[in-house]
Amino acid sequence: MRKLRVGVIDVVANSPSTTAYARAMRANLAAIMPQVIAVWCEEAGHEVHLAYHAGHENMIEELPDGLDIVFMGTFTTAAHVAYALSKMYQAKGCVTVLGGPHARSYPEDAQKYFDYVVGFTNKDLVHDILKDCSQHRPLGVYLASAQQPETLPGLQARWKYVDRLLQEAPFLKIVPMIGSLGCPYTCSFCVDSIVPYQPLEFDVLKDDLRFLRATVKTPRVGWHDPNFGVRFNDYLGAIEEAVPAGSIDFIAESTLSLLSENNVKRMKKNGFKAILPGIESWYDMGNKSKTGKSQGIEKVRKVSDQVNMISSYLPYFQANFIFGLDCDEGDEPFDLTRQFLELSPGAFPAYSLLTAFGRSAPLNLEYQNADRVIGAPFHFLNNSGFMNVRPKNYEWPDFYKKLIRIHETSFSKKAIFRRFNANRGPFTKAMNVLRAISGEGWVKIKYYKNFLDKVENDKPFRDFLEQETTEIPSFFTDRIRSTLGPLSEWLPDEAIAHDPYAYQKSEKEPRVVQVEPILETASVSDPVKD
């Protein structure tokens, strides 16, 4: 195989940085898999260049000329950036490959703009693509390995790419690590619910922690595990064996069911500073919150007691909620959340909207079968900017009014002051104030009010939400073109819209998916269910 010049792009953002919080954090939002792809390509003997598109200024970070192939990874909200970049690099003669969450969620759409679209990916599949490295147009090839990779290159192997990220982070520098893939819980709305839980190699994890402590003066690690600590004793044991207690600061997403007082004490001793559990709903997910059949105010009290216990040990606590679930009805879900905030003033609330990302979760097929999925452009599918599932128990104006009120309550000056007084440490206090007055608080309130005005006063806009028309309103198209900046000229007009029912159609008309390895002469093949 000839030596190739390979580009790898981690498409982190869909728009330029406009808030202080975004400018501070975006370098820390880079994914691990693009770094893994770069390492695998290097191991195959190729020349590799990696770029991050984090939304700084003009959205274009140039790779060297003369590349043979460009790999990209992105979430759905930045899919239009990836599509535009693919067209730009294809015009330069490059073969383009898309992986990551968007490729898994919307493969049928992504095939129109990439030569290869990949689902689950391992080293052999990447090496087979490099061997083939040919154009597949107008419809790209969809490829998938049978499962997630059993091993990933560790931090030491990825370090030159991580170090570059740390140089770009203005003051908060978080090292990305991962100890497991998938999740043992089966929440039907979750993109990780269909990915079997799989721990990665503990010896690699321990070696990476030792390397990090010897390399960085004051290391801070962000665990990318969908649910950290499922094998709690094994992971904490590995940390305790590798580095002295408290010598590295850790940030992790987990579930309340894993955060018993004994476990939290152990986490505190070993340097965990921030935890981001999912509460999600006051009526469901009792197995994740360790509240069993408790619902409503009973669950609020139980969760609040546990949150306050956790906050007494770990300084930063983010409580994750989802609004718009089918179990929600009336004022109660929002009122219960207000009561939780009163009972747990130190918790920072992060609110998501129910979003159906193509074929990423089992529940999405039910929404499509019920004709409830709205074809909103990918650019707005970021879990909070737009809810693309027509709510079961709310009219649109009522839902957004309730959403605005809970945000105004959560990020009022009074709430910010109460949270500031309840938090411990200058970093936690400053970060929560910054988040509240920036994109997650005041900026979002302004956005939702503008959105509500469109819902109430713009009939074509309301008709689109009510599925009376599929014509995309200018509210969406104008924002896409303006935020893409110079990349806008590379985004095909037809790429702004997509078929929100592609998953449903593929279930009715099964097609052939190609699983690695690639045949000697690759042929165009369509995706089926993952």
C-alpha positions as CSV (number, residue, x, y, z in Angstrom):
1,M,0.0,0.0,0.0
2,R,1.4,3.4,-1.0
3,K,2.0,6.0,1.7
4,L,-0.9,8.4,1.9
5,R,-1.2,12.0,3.1
6,V,-4.1,11.8,5.6
7,G,-6.2,14.6,7.2
8,V,-8.3,14.1,10.3
9,I,-10.8,16.7,11.3
10,D,-12.7,16.8,14.6
11,V,-15.7,19.0,13.9
12,V,-16.5,20.3,17.4
13,A,-18.8,23.3,16.8
14,N,-21.4,24.4,14.3
15,S,-20.8,28.2,14.7
16,P,-18.2,30.7,15.8
17,S,-17.7,31.2,19.5
18,T,-20.0,34.0,20.7
19,T,-20.0,33.7,24.4
20,A,-17.3,33.7,27.1
21,Y,-18.2,30.2,28.2
22,A,-17.9,28.8,24.6
23,R,-14.5,30.5,24.1
24,A,-13.3,29.0,27.4
25,M,-14.6,25.5,26.9
26,R,-14.6,24.5,23.3
27,A,-11.0,23.3,23.1
28,N,-12.1,20.9,25.9
29,L,-15.0,19.5,23.9
30,A,-12.8,17.7,21.4
31,A,-13.6,14.0,20.9
32,I,-11.2,11.1,21.5
33,M,-12.1,9.1,18.4
34,P,-10.5,11.5,15.8
35,Q,-7.3,11.2,17.8
36,V,-7.6,7.4,17.7
37,I,-8.2,7.5,13.9
38,A,-5.0,9.6,13.6
39,V,-3.0,7.1,15.6
40,W,-4.3,4.1,13.6
41,C,-3.4,5.9,10.3
42,E,0.1,6.6,11.6
43,E,0.5,3.0,12.7
44,A,-0.3,2.0,9.1
45,G,2.6,4.1,7.9
46,H,0.8,7.2,6.6
47,E,1.5,10.9,7.1
48,V,-1.2,12.3,9.3
49,H,-2.4,15.9,10.0
50,L,-5.2,16.6,12.5
51,A,-7.3,19.7,12.7
52,Y,-10.0,20.9,15.2
53,H,-12.9,22.9,14.0
54,A,-14.0,24.5,17.3
55,G,-15.7,27.6,15.9
56,H,-12.9,30.1,16.2
57,E,-13.4,33.1,13.9
58,N,-14.0,31.9,10.3
59,M,-14.6,28.2,11.1
60,I,-11.9,27.0,8.7
61,E,-8.6,25.6,9.9
62,E,-6.6,24.7,6.9
63,L,-5.0,21.3,6.5
64,P,-2.0,21.0,4.2
65,D,-2.6,20.8,0.4
66,G,-2.1,17.5,-1.4
67,L,-4.1,15.3,1.0
68,D,-5.3,11.9,-0.4
69,I,-8.0,11.3,2.2
70,V,-9.7,13.2,5.0
71,F,-11.5,11.6,7.9
72,M,-14.1,13.6,9.9
73,G,-16.1,13.0,13.1
74,T,-19.0,15.1,14.3
75,F,-22.2,15.3,16.3
76,T,-25.3,16.0,14.3
77,T,-25.5,19.7,15.3
78,A,-22.3,20.3,13.3
79,A,-23.2,18.0,10.4
80,H,-23.6,21.0,8.0
81,V,-20.1,22.1,8.8
82,A,-18.8,18.6,8.0
83,Y,-20.8,18.4,4.8
84,A,-19.4,21.7,3.6
85,L,-15.9,20.7,4.5
86,S,-16.3,17.4,2.7
87,K,-17.4,19.2,-0.5
88,M,-14.5,21.6,-0.1
89,Y,-11.9,18.8,0.2
90,Q,-13.6,16.7,-2.5
91,A,-13.1,19.7,-4.8
92,K,-9.4,19.5,-4.0
93,G,-9.3,15.8,-5.1
94,C,-9.6,14.3,-1.6
95,V,-11.5,11.2,-0.7
96,T,-13.7,11.9,2.4
97,V,-14.8,9.7,5.3
98,L,-17.4,10.5,8.0
99,G,-17.6,8.8,11.4
100,G,-19.0,9.6,14.8
101,P,-22.5,10.1,16.2
102,H,-24.0,11.8,13.1
103,A,-22.7,9.0,10.8
104,R,-24.4,6.4,13.1
105,S,-27.6,8.4,13.4
106,Y,-28.1,9.6,9.8
107,P,-26.1,7.4,7.5
108,E,-28.5,7.6,4.5
109,D,-28.1,11.4,4.5
110,A,-24.4,11.5,5.1
111,Q,-23.8,9.1,2.1
112,K,-24.8,11.9,-0.2
113,Y,-21.8,14.0,0.8
114,F,-19.0,11.6,1.7
115,D,-17.2,8.8,-0.1
116,Y,-17.4,6.6,3.0
117,V,-19.7,6.7,6.0
118,V,-18.9,4.5,8.9
119,G,-20.8,3.2,11.9
120,F,-18.9,1.2,14.6
121,T,-15.3,1.5,13.6
122,N,-12.2,-0.5,14.5
123,K,-8.6,-0.4,13.3
124,D,-9.1,-3.1,10.6
125,L,-11.9,-1.1,9.0
126,V,-9.9,2.1,9.0
127,H,-6.9,0.3,7.4
128,D,-9.2,-1.3,4.8
129,I,-10.5,2.2,3.9
130,L,-7.0,3.4,3.5
131,K,-6.2,0.5,1.2
132,D,-9.2,1.2,-1.0
133,C,-9.1,5.0,-0.8
134,S,-11.3,5.6,-3.8
135,Q,-14.1,8.0,-4.7
136,H,-17.7,6.7,-4.3
137,R,-20.1,9.3,-5.8
138,P,-22.8,10.4,-6.0
139,L,-23.6,7.9,-3.2
140,G,-21.0,6.9,-0.7
141,V,-20.3,3.5,0.8
142,Y,-21.7,2.7,4.3
143,L,-19.4,0.5,6.4
144,A,-19.5,-0.9,9.9
145,S,-17.6,-3.3,12.1
146,A,-19.7,-5.8,14.0
147,Q,-19.1,-4.0,17.4
148,Q,-17.1,-1.3,19.1
149,P,-13.3,-1.8,19.2
150,E,-12.1,-3.9,22.0
151,T,-9.1,-1.6,22.6
152,L,-8.2,2.0,21.9
153,P,-4.9,3.8,21.8
154,G,-4.3,5.2,25.2
155,L,-3.3,8.7,26.2
156,Q,0.4,8.3,25.6
157,A,-0.2,7.2,22.0
158,R,-2.6,10.2,21.5
159,W,-0.5,12.7,23.5
160,K,0.8,15.0,20.7
161,Y,-2.8,15.7,19.7
162,V,-4.0,16.1,23.2
163,D,-1.1,18.5,24.0
164,R,-2.0,20.7,21.1
165,L,-5.5,21.0,22.5
166,L,-4.2,22.0,25.9
167,Q,-2.2,24.7,24.3
168,E,-5.4,26.1,22.7
169,A,-7.5,26.1,25.9
170,P,-7.3,29.6,27.4
171,F,-7.3,28.6,31.1
172,L,-9.3,25.5,31.8
173,K,-7.3,22.6,30.4
174,I,-9.0,19.2,30.5
175,V,-7.3,16.0,29.3
176,P,-9.7,13.6,27.6
177,M,-9.6,10.0,28.8
178,I,-12.0,7.0,28.4
179,G,-12.2,3.8,30.4
180,S,-15.3,2.2,28.9
181,L,-17.7,2.2,26.0
182,G,-21.5,1.9,26.0
183,C,-23.9,1.8,28.9
184,P,-25.6,-1.0,30.8
185,Y,-28.8,1.0,31.2
186,T,-31.5,0.8,28.5
187,C,-33.1,4.2,28.5
188,S,-35.1,4.1,25.3
189,F,-34.3,7.8,24.4
190,C,-30.6,7.5,24.9
191,V,-28.0,7.1,22.1
192,D,-25.9,4.8,24.3
193,S,-28.7,2.4,25.2
194,I,-28.0,0.2,22.2
195,V,-24.3,0.1,22.7
196,P,-23.3,-2.8,24.9
197,Y,-21.2,-1.8,28.0
198,Q,-17.6,-2.7,27.5
199,P,-14.7,-1.8,29.8
200,L,-11.3,-1.0,28.2
201,E,-8.0,-2.2,29.3
202,F,-7.1,-1.3,32.9
203,D,-3.4,-1.7,32.4
204,V,-3.5,1.0,29.7
205,L,-5.6,3.2,31.9
206,K,-3.0,2.9,34.8
207,D,-0.1,3.5,32.5
208,D,-1.8,6.6,31.0
209,L,-2.5,8.1,34.5
210,R,1.2,7.6,35.5
211,F,2.3,9.2,32.2
212,L,0.0,12.2,32.7
213,R,1.1,12.8,36.3
214,A,4.7,12.8,35.1
215,T,4.0,15.0,32.1
216,V,1.5,17.7,33.3
217,K,2.1,19.9,36.4
218,T,-1.5,20.0,37.6
219,P,-3.5,17.5,35.5
220,R,-7.2,17.6,35.2
221,V,-9.0,14.7,33.5
222,G,-12.4,14.6,31.9
223,W,-13.7,11.0,31.6
224,H,-15.5,10.5,28.2
225,D,-17.3,7.3,29.4
226,P,-21.0,7.6,28.8
227,N,-21.5,6.3,32.4
228,F,-18.3,6.4,34.5
229,G,-17.9,3.9,37.4
230,V,-20.2,1.1,36.3
231,R,-17.4,-1.3,37.6
232,F,-16.7,1.1,40.4
233,N,-14.3,-0.8,42.5
234,D,-12.2,-1.8,39.4
235,Y,-11.9,1.7,38.1
236,L,-11.2,3.4,41.5
237,G,-8.8,0.6,42.3
238,A,-6.9,1.3,39.0
239,I,-6.7,5.0,39.9
240,E,-5.5,4.3,43.4
241,E,-2.9,1.9,42.2
242,A,-1.6,4.2,39.5
243,V,-1.3,7.6,41.2
244,P,-1.2,9.0,44.7
245,A,-4.6,10.0,46.0
246,G,-5.7,13.5,44.9
247,S,-2.7,14.1,42.6
248,I,-5.1,14.4,39.5
249,D,-8.4,16.2,39.4
250,F,-11.2,14.2,37.7
251,I,-14.5,15.2,36.1
252,A,-17.1,12.5,35.1
253,E,-20.6,11.7,34.0
254,S,-22.3,9.0,36.1
255,T,-25.6,8.0,37.5
256,L,-27.0,8.6,41.0
257,S,-27.4,4.8,41.4
258,L,-23.6,4.5,41.6
259,L,-23.1,7.5,43.9
260,S,-23.6,6.0,47.3
261,E,-21.9,7.9,50.2
262,N,-19.1,5.3,50.5
263,N,-18.4,5.6,46.8
264,V,-18.5,9.4,46.9
265,K,-16.1,9.5,49.8
266,R,-13.7,7.3,47.9
267,M,-14.1,9.6,44.8
268,K,-13.3,12.7,46.9
269,K,-10.2,11.0,48.3
270,N,-9.0,10.3,44.8
271,G,-9.4,13.8,43.4
272,F,-12.9,13.8,41.8
273,K,-14.0,17.5,41.7
274,A,-17.0,17.5,39.4
275,I,-19.8,15.0,38.8
276,L,-22.6,15.3,36.2
277,P,-25.4,12.7,36.9
278,G,-28.5,12.4,34.9
279,I,-31.8,12.9,36.8
280,E,-33.7,13.2,33.5
281,S,-37.3,12.8,34.7
282,W,-39.3,12.9,37.9
283,Y,-41.5,10.1,36.6
284,D,-39.1,7.7,35.0
285,M,-35.5,6.3,35.1
286,G,-35.8,5.2,38.7
287,N,-33.2,2.5,38.2
288,K,-30.6,5.2,37.2
289,S,-31.5,7.5,40.1
290,K,-31.7,4.7,42.7
291,T,-35.3,5.8,43.6
292,G,-37.1,2.7,42.5
293,K,-40.8,3.3,41.9
294,S,-40.7,6.7,43.6
295,Q,-42.2,9.5,41.4
296,G,-43.1,13.1,41.7
297,I,-42.4,15.0,44.9
298,E,-41.3,11.8,46.7
299,K,-38.5,11.3,44.1
300,V,-37.6,15.0,44.3
301,R,-37.0,14.7,48.0
302,K,-35.0,11.5,47.7
303,V,-32.8,12.8,44.9
304,S,-32.3,16.1,46.6
305,D,-31.1,14.4,49.8
306,Q,-28.6,12.4,47.7
307,V,-27.5,15.4,45.7
308,N,-26.8,17.4,48.9
309,M,-24.8,14.5,50.3
310,I,-22.7,14.3,47.1
311,S,-22.2,18.1,47.1
312,S,-20.9,17.9,50.7
313,Y,-18.0,15.8,49.3
314,L,-17.5,16.9,45.6
315,P,-17.5,20.7,44.9
316,Y,-19.2,20.7,41.5
317,F,-22.5,19.0,40.8
318,Q,-24.4,19.3,37.5
319,A,-28.0,17.9,37.5
320,N,-29.1,16.9,34.0
321,F,-32.8,17.1,33.1
322,I,-34.8,16.3,29.9
323,F,-38.1,18.2,29.2
324,G,-40.7,17.1,26.6
325,L,-40.7,13.3,27.5
326,D,-44.1,11.6,26.9
327,C,-44.4,11.1,30.7
328,D,-44.4,14.9,31.2
329,E,-47.8,16.7,31.4
330,G,-48.9,20.1,32.7
331,D,-47.0,22.3,35.1
332,E,-45.9,19.6,37.4
333,P,-42.5,18.5,35.8
334,F,-41.4,22.2,35.9
335,D,-42.8,22.8,39.4
336,L,-41.0,19.7,40.7
337,T,-37.8,20.9,39.2
338,R,-38.2,24.3,40.9
339,Q,-38.7,22.5,44.2
340,F,-35.6,20.5,43.6
341,L,-33.6,23.7,43.0
342,E,-34.9,25.1,46.3
343,L,-33.9,22.0,48.2
344,S,-30.5,21.7,46.4
345,P,-29.3,25.2,45.8
346,G,-25.7,24.2,45.0
347,A,-26.6,22.0,42.0
348,F,-26.2,23.6,38.5
349,P,-29.2,22.5,36.4
350,A,-28.6,21.6,32.7
351,Y,-31.8,21.3,30.7
352,S,-32.1,19.3,27.5
353,L,-35.1,18.9,25.1
354,L,-36.2,15.5,23.9
355,T,-34.5,15.1,20.5
356,A,-34.7,12.1,18.2
357,F,-31.4,11.7,16.4
358,G,-32.3,9.5,13.4
359,R,-31.6,5.9,14.1
360,S,-29.5,6.4,17.2
361,A,-32.1,5.2,19.8
362,P,-34.9,2.6,19.8
363,L,-37.6,5.2,20.8
364,N,-36.9,7.2,17.6
365,L,-38.6,4.6,15.5
366,E,-41.7,4.8,17.6
367,Y,-41.8,8.6,17.1
368,Q,-41.4,8.2,13.4
369,N,-44.2,5.5,13.2
370,A,-46.4,8.0,15.1
371,D,-45.6,10.8,12.6
372,R,-44.2,13.0,15.3
373,V,-40.7,13.8,14.0
374,I,-40.1,17.3,12.5
375,G,-37.5,17.7,9.8
376,A,-35.6,20.5,11.5
377,P,-32.2,21.1,10.0
378,F,-29.3,19.3,11.7
379,H,-27.8,22.6,12.8
380,F,-30.5,23.0,15.5
381,L,-30.4,19.4,16.8
382,N,-28.1,20.0,19.8
383,N,-30.5,18.8,22.6
384,S,-31.4,22.3,23.7
385,G,-31.9,24.6,20.7
386,F,-34.9,22.8,19.3
387,M,-37.2,19.9,20.1
388,N,-37.7,17.9,16.9
389,V,-40.4,15.6,18.4
390,R,-43.9,17.1,18.5
391,P,-44.8,16.9,22.2
392,K,-47.5,14.5,23.3
393,N,-49.1,16.5,26.1
394,Y,-48.3,20.1,25.2
395,E,-49.1,22.7,22.6
396,W,-46.0,24.4,21.3
397,P,-46.6,27.9,22.8
398,D,-47.5,26.5,26.2
399,F,-44.4,24.3,26.2
400,Y,-42.0,27.1,25.4
401,K,-43.6,29.4,27.9
402,K,-43.0,26.8,30.6
403,L,-39.4,26.3,29.3
404,I,-38.7,30.0,29.5
405,R,-40.1,30.2,33.1
406,I,-38.0,27.4,34.4
407,H,-34.9,28.9,32.8
408,E,-35.8,32.4,34.3
409,T,-36.2,30.8,37.7
410,S,-33.0,28.8,37.4
411,F,-30.8,31.6,36.2
412,S,-32.3,34.7,37.9
413,K,-30.0,36.9,39.8
414,K,-31.5,35.5,43.0
415,A,-30.8,31.9,41.9
416,I,-27.3,32.7,40.8
417,F,-26.6,34.4,44.2
418,R,-28.0,31.4,46.1
419,R,-26.0,29.0,44.0
420,F,-22.9,31.1,44.5
421,N,-23.3,31.0,48.3
422,A,-24.0,27.3,48.3
423,N,-21.0,26.4,46.1
424,R,-17.5,25.7,47.6
425,G,-14.3,27.0,46.1
426,P,-13.6,30.0,43.7
427,F,-13.5,27.8,40.6
428,T,-16.9,26.3,41.1
429,K,-18.4,29.7,42.0
430,A,-16.9,31.4,39.0
431,M,-17.8,28.6,36.5
432,N,-21.4,28.5,37.6
433,V,-21.8,32.3,37.4
434,L,-20.2,32.3,33.9
435,R,-22.5,29.5,32.7
436,A,-25.6,31.2,34.1
437,I,-25.0,34.5,32.4
438,S,-23.7,33.0,29.2
439,G,-25.0,30.4,26.7
440,E,-26.7,28.1,29.1
441,G,-28.6,30.7,31.0
442,W,-29.3,34.3,29.9
443,V,-28.4,33.7,26.2
444,K,-30.7,30.7,26.0
445,I,-33.6,32.6,27.6
446,K,-33.3,35.3,24.9
447,Y,-33.2,32.6,22.2
448,Y,-36.3,30.8,23.6
449,K,-38.2,34.1,23.7
450,N,-37.4,34.8,20.1
451,F,-38.4,31.3,19.3
452,L,-41.7,31.7,21.1
453,D,-42.4,34.9,19.2
454,K,-42.1,33.0,16.0
455,V,-44.3,30.2,17.2
456,E,-47.1,32.7,18.2
457,N,-46.8,35.2,15.3
458,D,-45.2,33.5,12.3
459,K,-47.8,31.2,10.6
460,P,-45.4,29.5,8.2
461,F,-43.1,28.8,11.2
462,R,-45.9,27.4,13.3
463,D,-47.2,25.3,10.4
464,F,-43.7,23.7,10.1
465,L,-43.8,22.8,13.8
466,E,-47.3,21.4,13.5
467,Q,-46.1,19.4,10.4
468,E,-48.6,21.1,8.2
469,T,-45.7,21.8,5.8
470,T,-42.2,20.5,5.3
471,E,-40.9,23.8,3.9
472,I,-38.1,24.9,6.2
473,P,-38.7,28.5,7.5
474,S,-36.2,31.2,6.9
475,F,-35.6,31.4,10.7
476,F,-33.6,28.2,10.2
477,T,-32.0,28.7,6.8
478,D,-30.8,32.2,7.5
479,R,-29.1,31.2,10.7
480,I,-27.4,28.3,9.1
481,R,-25.9,30.4,6.3
482,S,-24.8,33.2,8.6
483,T,-23.1,31.0,11.1
484,L,-21.3,28.9,8.6
485,G,-19.6,32.0,7.3
486,P,-17.1,31.3,4.4
487,L,-18.1,27.6,4.6
488,S,-21.6,28.4,3.5
489,E,-20.6,28.5,-0.2
490,W,-19.6,24.9,0.1
491,L,-22.8,23.6,1.6
492,P,-25.2,22.4,-1.1
493,D,-28.7,23.9,-0.9
494,E,-30.3,20.5,-0.7
495,A,-28.1,19.6,2.3
496,I,-30.1,21.9,4.6
497,A,-33.1,19.5,4.5
498,H,-33.1,15.8,5.3
499,D,-35.6,13.0,5.5
500,P,-36.5,12.6,9.2
501,Y,-38.2,9.3,8.4
502,A,-35.2,7.5,6.8
503,Y,-35.0,5.1,9.8
504,Q,-38.6,4.1,9.4
505,K,-38.3,3.6,5.7
506,S,-35.1,1.4,6.1
507,E,-37.1,-0.8,8.4
508,K,-39.8,-1.4,5.8
509,E,-37.3,-1.9,3.0
510,P,-34.3,-3.8,4.3
511,R,-31.1,-3.1,2.5
512,V,-27.6,-4.6,2.5
513,V,-24.9,-3.1,4.7
514,Q,-21.3,-3.9,4.1
515,V,-19.4,-5.0,7.2
516,E,-15.6,-4.9,7.3
517,P,-13.4,-5.9,5.6
518,I,-14.0,-4.0,2.4
519,L,-13.9,-6.1,-0.8
520,E,-11.0,-5.6,-3.1
521,T,-13.1,-3.4,-5.3
522,A,-15.6,-1.6,-3.0
523,S,-19.1,-1.2,-4.3
524,V,-21.8,1.3,-3.2
525,S,-24.1,-0.3,-0.6
526,D,-26.9,1.2,1.4
527,P,-27.2,1.1,5.2
528,V,-29.6,-0.9,7.3
529,K,-30.3,-0.7,10.9
530,D,-27.2,-0.6,13.1
